[in-house]
Amino acid sequence: MAIVHLLITLLEHFGLIVSATFLLLSWSAFRKLVLKETSLLDKSILILFFGAFGIVGTYAGTPMMGAIANLRAIGVITGGLFGGPLVGAGAGIIAGGHRFLIDMNGFTSVPCGLSTFLEGLAAGLLSLRLKEKVLNWRVAAFLGIVGESAHMLITMAIARPFAEAWALVQVVALPMILINSFGAGLFVEIIRFVLEDRQRRESLQARKALDIANRTVTYLKNGLTMESARETAQIIFDHLTVAAVSMTDETQILSFIGAGEDHHQAGMAFQTAATRKVIQTGKPVFLMGKEQIGCTDPHCPLESAIVAPLRKGKSIVGAIKFYGSKKIPLNKIDFQLALGLANLFSTQLELEDIHITSQLLARAEIKRLQSQINPHFLFNSLNTIVSLCRTNAEKARELILELSTYLRRNLRQNMGLIPVAQELQQVKSYLSIEQARFGDRIRVSIDMEEGCQDWPVPPLIIQPLVENAIKHGIYSREDGGSVLIGIARTNGDLSISVKDNGVGMNRDVVRSVFSKETADLGKVGGGIGLRNINQRLERVYGPQYRLRIRSSPQKGTSVRMKIPASSPVLETAVPSVAES
């Protein structure tokens, strides 16, 4: 009967633990911890929190035969699972140390304090091994069973007299093992459910932001103007539940859609000091109340506002503003969404400076002298960059620079010979963009013999070969493939090879690469880039320097070329576009 009574008492006290769960879920530091983004300060706070949680578990217990039947393990096990060894051990020291100090002369104080520390440490070490799988009620319940069973064994091994320790374990073992394991499992399951629900809502907001960005890219590619701002603001207003949307440049309102548009109009100067401050500092603000908004119209329905800066490089070029009213208030989710859209729009405005489309169309000679820029590659690159803006803004900026470098070199015409090392930089810029899209599916290695770095070659002579290998050789394979670039000196020439283990080409395609007939272009398919390079090599160095191609379906392709030490055709040429 004592066991049943203790079991019922601990179940009643377990309500305290459930209440603490919801308190924990409202704590931003804990959310950061679950996302593996905690700072040392956050971890220190969590050690204190879970340590205090363990202390609450002690007081939620009940005195029994000179000891305390408790729920302490729930807090330290949870702390170890979510925070790792540091949080688990720290919480165990706090909770276990407290248990020892409140009853220093008690015959179970030492084994109880030691067991609590070991449970927290064990949970933390297990979290390192399980990583993302740690959010599992089975894991937490298993730790509760094992930890509390070990607690009983340690009590019998250390506590004296042994007869009293054995009598105590007979009464408290079953209730403490059941309730602590059940509590740890339930605690983790509640957290997992709430986190997944939050992730679903955040995912919905992210999809909204990306959908808006995709719809606005057509307008923002022309820069931040009244027309592009008006269309962008209308798209945002149609897709989000806000009272009004506005966009500005550095001095005036460019567009205003929604409540209050009768007196907030395009072309007007800023009406709030907050907007001017955002333009000056680059820091977003969340304004609450008409006084902070600062509208002079007494009938203005706007009661809250979010102002986020729009950037182009390091400069602030404008702001995006969300407004709320009494019927449609703004919240923290709207604030985060505004920041995300501001980042995406800033990236789109930076792309406008590159003038990708206009430069490609303007350089007609590139179609003849250099391998064509694939419009699908550009479209996919921009989509990749837009997607990265919400998850890794720094990586998106790096890709913008790589894309800019790639395009700038592609858009040169009448270019003289360049060092092969410079040509490889173009290859690396291209690969940075493709690997951002396909990750480990594309594996490229470069093997260049020492002393070949300064060998003069025509520009864009290697990169199209690599692009051809990836696009027509590797893309079609589910597991991707490898490309090996080899550069070495052979018999007074520079030997360059590009090999892949992709799907290969049939004999008709290989023959078409060397055909002089225009009608054979339709047979070339993926070999258009190869044909272009072959024609350039023959024109610059002569027919003896044509490409050497070996390819078989499903066995890959090997393309080789030789470059002599100099070329009378190109060595006096001057680039028409300065490199910047």
C-alpha positions in Angstrom: 0.0 0.0 0.0 2.9 2.4 0.7 4.1 1.9 -2.9 0.6 2.7 -4.3 0.2 5.8 -2.0 3.7 7.1 -3.1 2.9 6.5 -6.7 -0.4 8.5 -6.5 1.4 11.4 -4.6 4.1 11.7 -7.2 1.6 11.7 -10.0 -0.2 14.6 -8.3 3.0 16.5 -8.0 3.8 15.8 -11.6 1.4 18.7 -12.5 4.2 21.1 -11.5 6.5 19.6 -14.1 3.8 20.0 -16.9 3.3 23.6 -15.9 7.1 24.2 -16.1 7.0 22.7 -19.6 4.9 25.5 -21.0 7.0 28.1 -19.2 10.0 26.6 -20.9 8.5 26.7 -24.4 7.8 30.4 -24.1 11.5 31.1 -23.5 13.5 32.3 -26.5 16.8 31.0 -25.2 15.4 27.4 -25.2 14.2 27.8 -28.8 17.7 28.9 -29.8 19.1 25.9 -28.0 16.9 23.4 -29.8 18.1 25.0 -33.1 21.7 24.6 -32.0 22.4 28.3 -32.0 23.0 29.0 -28.4 25.7 31.3 -27.0 27.7 30.5 -23.9 25.5 32.9 -22.0 22.3 31.0 -23.1 23.9 27.7 -22.0 24.7 29.2 -18.6 21.1 30.4 -18.2 19.9 27.0 -19.2 22.1 25.3 -16.7 20.5 27.4 -14.0 17.0 26.8 -15.4 17.3 23.0 -15.6 19.2 23.0 -12.3 16.3 24.9 -10.7 13.9 22.5 -12.5 15.7 19.6 -10.7 15.3 21.4 -7.4 11.6 21.8 -8.0 11.6 18.1 -8.6 13.1 17.6 -5.2 10.4 19.7 -3.5 7.7 18.0 -5.6 8.7 14.8 -3.9 7.6 13.4 -0.6 9.6 12.4 2.5 9.9 8.7 2.9 11.9 6.7 5.5 14.5 9.4 6.1 14.9 10.1 2.4 12.9 12.0 -0.4 11.0 10.2 -3.2 11.4 12.8 -5.9 11.0 13.9 -9.5 14.4 15.4 -9.8 15.6 13.3 -12.7 13.1 14.8 -15.1 14.8 18.2 -15.1 18.4 17.0 -15.4 17.7 14.4 -18.0 15.8 16.9 -20.2 18.6 19.4 -19.7 21.2 16.9 -20.8 19.2 15.8 -23.9 18.7 19.3 -25.2 21.8 21.1 -24.0 24.4 18.4 -24.2 27.0 17.4 -21.5 27.7 20.9 -20.3 24.0 21.7 -19.5 23.3 18.2 -18.3 26.3 18.0 -15.9 25.8 21.6 -14.8 22.1 21.1 -14.0 23.0 17.8 -12.3 25.6 19.6 -10.1 23.0 22.2 -9.1 20.1 19.9 -8.4 22.3 17.2 -6.9 24.3 19.6 -4.8 21.1 21.1 -3.5 19.8 17.7 -2.5 23.1 17.1 -0.6 23.0 20.4 1.2 19.5 20.3 2.4 20.1 17.0 4.2 23.9 16.7 4.6 23.6 14.2 7.4 21.0 12.1 5.7 22.0 8.6 4.9 20.9 9.0 1.2 22.2 12.5 0.6 25.5 11.4 -1.1 24.1 8.7 -3.4 21.1 10.9 -4.4 23.3 13.9 -5.2 25.8 11.7 -7.1 23.1 9.9 -9.1 21.5 13.2 -10.1 24.8 14.5 -11.5 25.4 11.2 -13.4 21.9 11.2 -14.9 22.4 14.7 -16.3 25.9 13.9 -17.7 24.7 10.6 -19.3 21.8 12.4 -21.0 24.2 15.0 -22.3 26.6 12.5 -23.7 23.8 10.5 -25.3 22.6 13.7 -27.0 26.0 14.1 -28.7 25.6 10.7 -30.2 21.9 11.0 -31.2 22.0 14.6 -32.4 18.7 15.4 -34.2 17.1 12.2 -33.0 17.3 13.3 -29.4 13.7 14.7 -29.6 12.2 11.3 -28.9 10.0 10.3 -26.0 11.4 6.8 -26.1 14.9 8.0 -25.6 13.9 10.2 -22.6 11.8 7.4 -21.0 14.7 4.9 -21.5 17.1 7.3 -19.8 14.6 7.7 -17.0 14.3 4.0 -16.4 18.1 3.4 -16.6 19.0 6.5 -14.6 16.6 5.8 -11.8 17.5 2.1 -11.7 21.2 3.1 -11.4 20.1 5.6 -8.7 18.7 2.7 -6.7 21.8 0.6 -7.1 24.1 3.5 -6.0 21.9 4.0 -3.0 22.3 0.4 -1.9 26.0 0.5 -2.6 26.8 3.7 -0.6 24.0 4.3 1.9 24.5 2.8 5.3 23.1 1.0 7.2 22.4 -1.3 4.3 19.2 -2.7 5.8 17.6 0.8 5.8 18.8 1.5 2.3 17.3 -1.8 1.1 14.0 -1.2 2.8 13.8 2.3 1.3 14.6 1.0 -2.3 11.9 -1.6 -2.0 9.3 1.1 -1.4 10.5 4.0 -3.7 12.1 2.2 -6.6 9.0 1.4 -8.7 7.2 4.8 -8.2 10.3 6.8 -8.9 11.3 4.8 -12.0 7.8 4.9 -13.4 7.1 8.6 -12.8 10.5 10.0 -13.7 10.6 8.0 -17.0 7.0 8.8 -17.8 7.6 12.5 -17.0 10.8 12.8 -19.1 9.1 11.1 -22.0 6.0 13.2 -21.8 8.1 16.4 -21.4 10.1 15.7 -24.5 7.0 14.7 -26.5 5.2 18.0 -25.6 8.2 20.0 -26.6 8.6 18.1 -29.9 4.9 18.7 -30.8 5.1 22.4 -30.0 8.3 22.8 -31.9 7.0 21.0 -35.0 3.9 23.1 -34.9 6.1 26.3 -34.7 8.2 25.0 -37.6 5.2 24.4 -39.7 4.0 28.0 -39.1 7.5 29.4 -39.8 7.7 27.2 -43.0 4.4 28.7 -44.1 5.7 32.2 -43.6 8.9 31.3 -45.5 6.9 30.0 -48.4 4.9 33.3 -48.4 8.1 35.3 -48.5 9.7 33.3 -51.3 6.4 33.4 -53.3 6.4 37.2 -52.9 10.0 37.5 -53.8 9.5 35.4 -57.0 6.6 37.6 -58.0 8.4 40.8 -57.4 11.7 40.0 -59.1 10.3 41.0 -62.5 9.8 44.6 -61.1 12.8 45.0 -58.8 15.3 43.9 -61.5 14.8 47.4 -62.9 15.7 49.1 -59.6 13.8 50.8 -56.9 11.5 53.2 -58.7 7.9 54.4 -58.1 6.6 51.9 -60.7 8.5 48.9 -59.3 7.7 50.0 -55.7 4.0 50.3 -56.5 3.8 46.8 -58.1 5.9 45.3 -55.3 3.7 46.9 -52.5 0.6 45.7 -54.2 1.9 42.1 -54.4 2.8 42.1 -50.7 -0.6 43.7 -49.7 -2.4 41.0 -51.7 -0.5 38.1 -50.1 -0.3 39.2 -46.4 -2.8 40.2 -43.8 -1.7 43.7 -43.1 -3.5 47.1 -43.0 -1.2 48.8 -45.5 2.2 48.4 -47.2 4.6 51.2 -48.2 8.0 51.4 -49.9 10.4 54.4 -49.8 13.7 55.5 -51.2 16.1 57.6 -49.1 13.9 60.7 -49.1 10.3 60.1 -50.1 7.4 57.6 -50.3 7.5 55.6 -53.5 4.3 53.7 -53.0 1.5 53.2 -50.4 -1.2 50.6 -50.6 -4.0 50.0 -48.1 -5.6 51.9 -45.2 -4.6 55.5 -45.0 -3.7 55.8 -48.7 -5.9 58.9 -48.9 -3.3 60.9 -47.0 -0.1 58.7 -47.3 0.7 59.2 -51.0 3.6 58.4 -53.3 5.9 61.4 -53.8 5.4 62.7 -50.3 8.3 63.2 -47.9 8.6 60.9 -44.9 6.1 61.7 -42.2 7.8 59.8 -39.3 11.2 60.3 -37.7 11.4 56.5 -37.3 11.7 56.0 -41.1 14.5 58.6 -41.3 16.2 56.8 -38.4 16.0 53.5 -40.2 17.5 55.0 -43.3 20.3 56.5 -41.3 21.1 53.5 -39.1 20.0 50.5 -41.1 18.2 49.1 -38.0 14.6 47.9 -38.3 12.0 49.1 -35.9 8.6 48.0 -34.6 6.4 51.0 -33.8 3.4 50.6 -31.5 0.8 53.4 -31.1 -0.2 56.4 -33.2 2.3 58.6 -31.3 5.3 56.6 -32.5 4.0 56.5 -36.1 3.6 60.3 -36.0 0.9 60.7 -38.6 -0.6 64.3 -38.5 -4.0 63.2 -39.8 -6.3 62.8 -36.8 -8.4 60.2 -38.6 -5.5 58.0 -39.6 -6.5 54.3 -38.9 -2.9 53.1 -38.6 -1.9 52.1 -35.1 1.3 50.1 -35.6 4.2 49.9 -38.1 7.2 47.9 -39.0 10.0 49.6 -40.9 12.9 47.5 -42.4 15.8 48.9 -44.4 16.5 48.1 -48.1 20.2 47.8 -48.9 22.3 47.8 -52.0 25.7 46.7 -50.9 26.7 48.7 -47.8 24.3 51.6 -48.6 20.7 52.0 -47.4 18.6 52.9 -50.5 15.1 52.8 -49.0 12.7 51.0 -46.7 9.8 48.6 -46.7 7.0 49.3 -44.3 4.1 47.2 -42.9 1.2 49.0 -41.1 -1.4 47.6 -38.7 -4.7 48.9 -37.6 -7.1 48.2 -34.8 -8.8 45.5 -36.9 -5.5 44.1 -38.3 -2.8 44.4 -35.7 0.8 43.5 -36.4 2.8 40.9 -34.5 6.3 39.4 -34.1 5.7 37.1 -37.0 5.0 40.1 -39.3 8.2 41.7 -38.0 10.3 38.6 -38.9 8.5 38.4 -42.3 9.3 42.0 -43.0 12.9 41.5 -42.2 13.1 38.4 -44.5 11.4 40.3 -47.4 13.7 43.2 -46.9 16.7 40.9 -47.2 15.3 39.3 -50.3 14.5 42.6 -52.0 18.0 43.9 -51.1 19.5 41.0 -52.9 17.3 41.6 -55.9 18.3 45.2 -56.0 22.0 44.2 -55.9 21.4 41.9 -58.8 20.0 44.9 -60.7 23.5 46.5 -60.6 25.0 43.6 -62.4 22.7 44.2 -65.4 22.7 40.6 -66.3 20.1 40.5 -69.0 21.1 43.7 -70.8 24.8 42.8 -70.9 24.1 39.3 -72.3 22.0 40.7 -75.1 24.4 43.5 -75.9 27.4 41.2 -76.4 26.4 39.6 -79.6 30.0 38.6 -80.5 30.1 36.4 -77.5 27.8 34.0 -79.3 30.5 33.5 -82.0 33.8 33.7 -80.1 32.8 32.4 -76.7 30.6 29.7 -75.4 27.0 30.9 -74.9 25.7 31.7 -71.5 22.9 29.3 -70.8 19.7 31.3 -69.8 18.6 28.3 -67.8 21.8 28.4 -65.8 21.2 32.1 -65.0 17.6 31.5 -64.0 18.6 28.6 -61.8 21.4 30.6 -60.3 19.1 33.5 -59.4 16.6 31.1 -57.9 19.3 29.5 -55.8 20.4 32.9 -54.6 16.9 33.9 -53.7 16.4 30.7 -51.8 19.6 31.2 -49.8 18.6 34.7 -48.8 16.2 33.4 -46.1 18.6 30.7 -44.8 22.1 31.9 -45.4 22.3 35.6 -46.4 26.1 35.6 -46.3 26.3 32.6 -48.7 23.8 34.4 -51.0 26.0 37.5 -51.1 29.1 35.3 -51.9 27.2 33.7 -54.8 26.2 37.1 -56.1 29.9 38.1 -56.2 30.7 34.8 -57.9 27.9 35.2 -60.4 29.1 38.8 -61.1 32.6 37.6 -61.7 31.4 34.8 -63.9 29.3 37.2 -66.0 31.9 39.9 -66.2 34.4 37.5 -67.7 31.9 36.0 -70.0 30.9 39.5 -71.3 34.5 40.4 -72.4 35.0 40.5 -76.2 38.2 40.9 -78.3 40.1 39.5 -75.3 43.8 38.6 -75.6 45.5 35.7 -74.1 45.2 35.3 -70.3 47.1 33.1 -67.8 45.5 29.6 -67.4 45.3 30.3 -63.6 42.9 33.2 -64.4 40.8 30.9 -66.6 40.6 28.5 -63.7 39.2 31.3 -61.5 36.3 31.5 -64.0 35.8 27.7 -63.6 35.7 28.1 -59.8 33.2 30.9 -60.0 31.0 28.7 -62.1 31.4 25.7 -59.8 30.6 27.8 -56.7 27.1 28.5 -58.2 26.5 24.9 -59.4 27.6 23.3 -56.1 25.4 25.6 -54.2 22.5 24.1 -56.2 23.5 20.4 -56.3 25.9 20.0 -53.3 27.8 16.8 -53.2 26.3 15.6 -56.5 29.0 17.5 -58.3 32.6 16.6 -57.4 35.4 18.4 -59.2 39.1 18.1 -58.8 41.8 20.2 -60.5 45.3 18.7 -61.0 47.7 21.4 -62.4 51.4 20.8 -62.8 53.6 23.2 -61.0 54.8 26.1 -63.2 51.8 26.0 -65.6 49.9 28.9 -63.9 51.1 31.6 -66.2 50.7 29.7 -69.5 48.7 32.0 -71.9 45.4 30.6 -73.1 42.3 32.1 -74.8 39.6 33.1 -72.3 36.7 30.8 -71.7 38.5 27.8 -73.1 38.1 25.5 -70.1 35.0 26.6 -68.3 32.6 25.6 -71.1 34.1 22.1 -71.1 33.4 21.8 -67.4 29.9 23.2 -67.9 29.3 20.7 -70.7 30.6 17.8 -68.5 28.3 18.8 -65.7 25.2 19.7 -67.7 25.2 16.9 -70.3 27.3 14.3 -68.4 26.4 14.5 -64.7 23.0 16.2 -64.3 21.2 13.1 -65.6 22.7 10.8 -63.0 20.8 10.5 -59.7 24.0 10.2 -57.6 25.8 12.9 -59.6 29.4 12.3 -60.7 33.0 13.5 -60.8 34.9 15.9 -63.1 38.7 15.9 -63.3 40.6 18.8 -64.8 44.2 18.0 -65.7 46.8 20.6 -66.8 50.4 19.7 -67.6 53.2 20.5 -70.1 53.7 18.0 -72.8 56.3 18.3 -75.6 56.4 22.0 -75.5 52.6 22.5 -75.4 50.1 22.9 -72.6 47.9 19.8 -72.3 44.5 20.4 -70.9 42.0 17.5 -70.2 38.5 17.5 -68.8 37.2 14.0 -67.9 33.8 13.0 -66.4 32.1 9.8 -65.4 28.7 10.9 -66.7 26.3 9.5 -69.3 28.6 10.0 -72.3 27.9 10.8 -75.9 27.2 8.6 -78.9 29.4 8.6 -82.1 27.0 10.8 -84.0 27.3 13.6 -81.5 31.1 13.3 -81.4 31.3 13.4 -85.2 29.0 16.5 -85.3 31.3 18.4 -83.1 33.9 18.4 -85.9 31.4 18.9 -88.8 31.6 22.0 -90.9 28.0 21.6 -92.1 25.4 24.0 -90.5 22.7 21.2 -90.9 24.6 19.1 -88.4 24.0 21.6 -85.6 20.7 19.8 -84.8 22.6 16.6 -84.1 25.1 18.2 -81.8 22.8 18.8 -78.8 25.0 18.8 -75.7 28.1 19.2 -78.0 27.3 22.8 -79.1 29.8 24.1 -76.5 32.4 21.6 -77.7 31.9 22.6 -81.3 32.3 26.2 -80.4 35.6 25.6 -78.6 36.9 23.4 -81.4 36.2 26.1 -84.0 38.0 28.7 -81.8 41.1 26.4 -81.4 41.3 25.8 -85.1 40.9 29.5 -86.0 43.5 30.6 -83.4 46.1 27.8 -83.5 45.4 25.8 -86.6 43.7 22.5 -87.3 46.5 20.5 -85.6 45.2 21.9 -82.3 41.6 20.7 -82.6 39.9 18.9 -79.7 40.4 15.2 -79.0 37.2 13.6 -77.7 36.7 10.0 -76.4 33.2 9.2 -75.2 31.0 6.2 -74.8 27.3 6.1 -73.6 27.1 5.5 -69.8 30.9 5.5 -69.5 31.8 9.2 -69.4 33.6 11.6 -71.7 37.2 12.7 -72.0 38.0 16.0 -73.8 41.7 17.0 -74.5 43.3 19.9 -76.1 46.8 21.3 -76.6 47.7 25.0 -76.3 51.1 26.2 -77.8 53.2 28.7 -76.0 52.0 31.7 -78.0 49.5 32.7 -80.7 50.1 35.5 -83.3 46.3 35.8 -83.6 45.6 36.8 -80.0 48.8 38.0 -78.3 48.4 41.6 -79.4 44.7 41.8 -78.7 43.4 44.2 -76.0 40.3 43.5 -73.8 37.3 45.7 -74.5 35.9 45.4 -71.0 38.1 46.4 -68.1 38.2 43.9 -65.3 37.0 45.2 -62.0 
